[in-house]
């Protein structure tokens, strides 16, 4: 058990008293390993008791430059000294929008919001207004935030027949179920049959280019682009995670497939509450009251949309990502860790598959490739839970239950410390 001082124990008791489930709802660590973060610097975080962790969670992805990066801290301090928010459009929001349009292939116009959940929700709403249809097709196991529409078939039992949707949260109106169609990720044939049958009802198709940690099969995204183009159905890429992680401009740059709309967040906000809807000018016109009929106008207001502090953090982060060698370093770090994990597991006789891309990945304890959500259900989740538990005990923090987020500040020493912890834990799994 990790040592906890009296101050952290007191705070953990207060968390249990004042917060549902004792936390923010994002993580669910075992009670014996639960902790409260105090600070982060570079690739490490410390809890209130002073315990240090190598951080592969990195705030669930946005901290690609590491915690408290000097360029971001300086930009944020300067912006905050000039005013936290204005509700009116500000200089930094315009400059960030310009950079997004210049680097994201699908982006003609940008509308800011404050979370990935809202950005995905807004993409679906904009598509409905533009297409004048109600239904959305998403992929089983795909996560597009926590709106009613997005929480359909995120973690289903996998006994349902496609394209039937099932809610995976309390409080979702039953009527929403009829507005979502579900397809299997990486299965172009089944997806095509659903789109062919329902194309006249569909407002859009939304997909994570990399679904959680499952990379697209060659031709899948291109096939999806062709299918949606055939019926003039807007294709939405949820790039909240992949935006500026796989390449400068996102997965649409890396895979060479351009959607009609995309949602972005995390990295583009530099660790601050910021996300965006981007897309074709004709679709984005639904946000401009002077260009569309009142029935088609999408009223999107948010007190902190495009606030200058978050935009300053985003501009500083993207400036660092444009520097020579940044993406090569990011991919190399991920590859070293990924290959090391696979080698250690294989040396101990464990059936294991690597999944994802080097800047965002994890492993599955299974003897065949994982291509979609249902494949992943067959993996040994007990082994993964035991591995994560053992790593956290040894000061290695990662996505729970799955996901490594390499950053530009993770060092060879961080990789080796992590792999040494894996070497200690894995033999007990075997």
Secondary structure, DSSP 8 states (H G I E B T S, - for coil): -----HHHHHHHHHHHHHSGGGS-SS----GGG---EEEEEBTEEEETT--EEEESSGGGGT-TT-BT-HHHHHHHHHHHHT-S--SS--HHHHHHHHHHHHH-TT-SEEEEES-HHHHHHHHHHHHHHHHT--EEEEETT----SSTTTTBSSS--S-S-TB---B-STT--HHHHTTEEEE-TT-HHHHHHHHHHHTTTEEEEEE-SSBTTB---TTHHHHHHHHHHHTT-EEEEEETTTTTTSSTT-HHHHHT---SEEEE-GGGGTTSS-EEEEE-HHHHGGG-TTTS-TTT------TTTT-HHHHHHHHHHHHHHTSTTHHHHHHHHHHHHHHHHHHHHHHTT---EEEEETTEEEEESSSS---SHHHHHTS-HHHHHHHHHHHHHTTEE--SSS-B---TT--HHHHHHHHHHHHHHHHHH-
